[in-house]
């Protein structure tokens, strides 16, 4: 599966446009994670507990995006983006979305 944040894939041509696909996950911070993050914030710098949580959420949303695109018959996703919203305190939705297409190598 080819995935690109651009609107095209150099070296490939779109032969079929399938449409919008998405992957979504909703994550919450644990009490232990909040505590560890709070301790890290006292010393400043990178909050690795929260960085890891954010990365896991993005990866999970990305994997769901790929699965949705494959189920629709795509072999590529173009114009891929991430979005995140806090649903409520400590609960975040992460969305990966893009346009599913079928591509083939350019002649």
C-alpha positions in Angstrom: 0.0 0.0 0.0 1.4 3.4 -1.1 0.5 6.3 1.2 1.3 9.9 0.4 0.4 13.3 1.9 0.7 14.7 -1.6 -2.1 14.7 -4.2 -0.2 12.5 -6.5 2.4 9.8 -6.6 5.4 10.6 -8.8 6.1 7.7 -11.1 2.5 6.5 -10.9 -0.8 7.4 -12.5 -4.2 7.1 -10.9 -6.4 4.7 -12.9 -9.3 4.6 -10.5 -10.6 7.0 -7.8 -12.4 5.2 -5.0 -13.0 8.0 -2.5 -12.4 9.0 1.1 -11.2 6.4 3.5 -10.5 6.8 7.2 -9.1 5.2 10.3 -10.1 6.3 13.7 -9.1 5.5 17.3 -10.1 6.9 20.6 -7.5 6.8 23.4 -7.4 7.8 27.0 -4.6 8.4 29.4 -4.3 6.1 32.4 -4.0 7.3 35.9 -0.5 5.9 36.0 0.3 7.7 32.7 -1.1 10.9 34.0 1.0 10.6 37.1 4.2 9.8 35.2 3.6 12.6 32.8 3.0 15.0 35.7 6.3 14.0 37.2 8.1 14.5 33.9 6.5 17.9 33.5 8.0 19.0 36.8 11.5 18.7 35.2 10.6 20.2 31.8 11.5 18.9 28.4 10.0 16.1 26.4 7.1 14.2 28.0 7.9 10.8 26.7 4.8 9.2 28.3 2.5 11.4 26.3 4.7 11.2 23.2 4.4 7.5 23.2 0.6 7.6 23.7 0.3 10.0 20.8 2.5 7.9 18.6 0.5 4.7 19.4 -2.8 6.5 18.7 -1.5 7.8 15.3 -0.1 4.4 14.4 -3.4 2.7 15.2 -5.4 5.2 13.2 -3.0 4.8 10.3 -3.4 1.0 10.4 -7.2 1.3 10.3 -6.9 3.7 7.4 -4.8 1.2 5.4 -7.3 -1.6 6.3 -10.3 0.5 5.1 -8.5 1.4 1.8 -7.7 -2.2 1.1 -11.2 -3.3 1.8 -12.3 -0.8 -0.8 -9.9 -2.2 -3.4 -7.3 0.5 -3.3 -3.6 0.0 -3.6 -2.7 3.6 -2.6 -4.0 6.5 -0.5 -3.2 10.1 -1.5 -3.7 13.4 0.3 -3.4 11.5 3.7 -3.8 13.6 6.8 -4.2 13.3 10.6 -6.6 15.1 12.8 -7.0 14.9 16.6 -9.7 16.2 18.9 -10.2 15.9 22.7 -13.6 14.4 23.2 -13.4 15.0 26.9 -10.7 15.5 29.5 -8.0 12.9 28.9 -9.9 11.2 26.0 -8.6 11.9 22.5 -9.9 10.9 19.1 -7.2 10.5 16.4 -8.3 10.3 12.8 -6.2 9.4 9.7 -7.9 10.1 6.4 -7.2 10.4 2.7 -8.3 9.5 -0.8 -8.2 5.9 -1.8 -7.1 5.2 -5.4 -5.8 2.5 -7.6 -2.5 3.4 -9.2 -0.2 1.8 -11.7 3.4 2.7 -12.7 3.5 5.4 -15.3 4.7 4.3 -18.7 
